Amino acid sequence: MKSKHLGIMLAVISIIVLASLIFFIRSFDQHLTEACVATCGTAEGSTCSEQGCPYIQGKGLLWIPLATCILIAVVGGIGLFLAFSKSERVIQQKEYDIHKLNEEEKKAFLLIKDHKEGMYQTVLAEHLKFTKVQATRLVDKLEQYGLVERKRRGMSNVIFLK
């Protein structure tokens, strides 16, 4: 299941459970008040105080539904985060078959592979101690094998992996 769908499900379920829990708490408070009024007298002329009512004294455990509401709100927030966050793309590294290359071509290929942002052809020639002509022929072979591509940048070439 994608994280976006999971996030939407978490958010919707959290909203439903949170609304139900808030309804339960309000209805519970209303029933406690009605029970207290019925026991102690009318709402205007009650014979006992709010603190003396046995039903309201039982409200000490009301922190449990409140903590549950907070926990459900946090889960809903995580769901919203998942629903609206950008998904990460997994970049798979391409595997190259370099067994058919000779030693010079392998060195050149591995050097280009180490420079992920590309490498100037003149820099490649300097690293391998090749002339410009030798480097051009080497890159031509690597292009023929489909391993690299050459892009023109001004008066020089930049070599990238395909």
Rosetta blueprint (number, residue, H / E / L):
1 M L
2 K L
3 S H
4 K H
5 H H
6 L H
7 G H
8 I H
9 M H
10 L H
11 A H
12 V H
13 I H
14 S H
15 I H
16 I H
17 V H
18 L H
19 A H
20 S H
21 L H
22 I H
23 F H
24 F H
25 I H
26 R H
27 S H
28 F H
29 D H
30 Q H
31 H H
32 L H
33 T H
34 E H
35 A H
36 C H
37 V H
38 A H
39 T H
40 C H
41 G E
42 T L
43 A L
44 E L
45 G L
46 S E
47 T L
48 C L
49 S L
50 E L
51 Q L
52 G L
53 C L
54 P H
55 Y H
56 I H
57 Q H
58 G H
59 K H
60 G H
61 L H
62 L H
63 W H
64 I H
65 P H
66 L H
67 A H
68 T H
69 C H
70 I H
71 L H
72 I H
73 A H
74 V H
75 V H
76 G H
77 G H
78 I H
79 G H
80 L H
81 F H
82 L H
83 A H
84 F H
85 S L
86 K L
87 S L
88 E L
89 R L
90 V L
91 I L
92 Q L
93 Q L
94 K L
95 E L
96 Y L
97 D L
98 I L
99 H L
100 K L
101 L L
102 N L
103 E H
104 E H
105 E H
106 K H
107 K H
108 A H
109 F H
110 L H
111 L H
112 I H
113 K H
114 D H
115 H L
116 K L
117 E L
118 G L
119 M E
120 Y E
121 Q H
122 T H
123 V H
124 L H
125 A H
126 E H
127 H H
128 L H
129 K L
130 F L
131 T L
132 K H
133 V H
134 Q H
135 A H
136 T H
137 R H
138 L H
139 V H
140 D H
141 K H
142 L H
143 E H
144 Q H
145 Y L
146 G L
147 L L
148 V E
149 E E
150 R E
151 K E
152 R E
153 R E
154 G L
155 M L
156 S E
157 N E
158 V E
159 I E
160 F E
161 L E
162 K L
